[in-house]
Amino acid sequence: MKFRVVLEFDPVTNSYSAVCPELPGCASAGETEQEARDNITEAIHLYLAPAELHLAENAKLAEVTIG
């Protein structure tokens, strides 16, 4: 799966920010562009990792496949 990532250099902090627009709140940073890329890749993996769910007794859990 591919995601777009916006990388920006901030001259004030002398570092790079990385944001994934398709995943709200998924952002990271790094001192170099490569570090920011590596960090956002890890952030995307963590963002997409399944979370533990506590379901009501009458709830049903289903899965869907994208792509």
C-alpha positions as CSV (number, residue, x, y, z in Angstrom):
1,M,0.0,0.0,0.0
2,K,1.3,3.4,-0.8
3,F,0.6,6.7,1.0
4,R,1.5,10.3,0.1
5,V,3.8,12.0,2.6
6,V,4.4,15.8,2.8
7,L,7.9,16.6,3.9
8,E,8.8,20.2,4.9
9,F,12.0,21.7,6.1
10,D,11.7,24.1,9.1
11,P,14.7,26.5,9.2
12,V,13.7,27.6,12.7
13,T,14.1,24.1,14.2
14,N,16.5,23.0,11.4
15,S,14.5,19.8,11.0
16,Y,12.0,18.2,8.7
17,S,8.4,17.5,9.4
18,A,6.5,14.6,7.7
19,V,2.7,14.4,7.5
20,C,0.5,11.7,5.8
21,P,-2.6,13.6,4.6
22,E,-4.7,10.4,4.1
23,L,-4.3,9.5,7.8
24,P,-5.5,12.3,10.0
25,G,-3.1,13.0,12.9
26,C,-0.3,10.8,11.4
27,A,2.8,12.9,11.6
28,S,6.5,12.7,12.5
29,A,9.7,14.6,12.2
30,G,13.5,14.1,11.9
31,E,16.7,16.0,11.8
32,T,17.3,14.9,8.2
33,E,14.9,14.3,5.3
34,Q,15.8,10.5,5.5
35,E,15.2,10.4,9.2
36,A,11.8,12.1,8.7
37,R,10.9,9.5,6.0
38,D,11.9,6.6,8.2
39,N,10.0,8.1,11.2
40,I,6.8,8.7,9.1
41,T,7.0,5.1,7.8
42,E,7.0,3.8,11.4
43,A,4.2,6.2,12.3
44,I,2.0,4.9,9.4
45,H,2.7,1.3,10.5
46,L,1.6,2.2,14.1
47,Y,-1.4,4.2,12.9
48,L,-2.7,1.2,10.9
49,A,-1.9,-1.5,13.5
50,P,-5.1,-3.1,14.9
51,A,-6.1,-1.9,18.3
52,E,-7.5,-4.0,21.1
53,L,-11.3,-3.8,21.1
54,H,-13.8,-4.2,23.9
55,L,-17.1,-5.0,22.3
56,A,-20.5,-5.2,23.7
57,E,-21.9,-8.8,24.0
58,N,-24.3,-8.3,21.1
59,A,-21.7,-6.6,18.8
60,K,-20.4,-8.3,15.7
61,L,-16.8,-7.8,14.4
62,A,-16.3,-7.9,10.7
63,E,-13.2,-7.3,8.5
64,V,-12.9,-5.7,5.1
65,T,-9.9,-5.8,2.6
66,I,-8.8,-2.6,0.8
67,G,-6.7,-2.7,-2.2
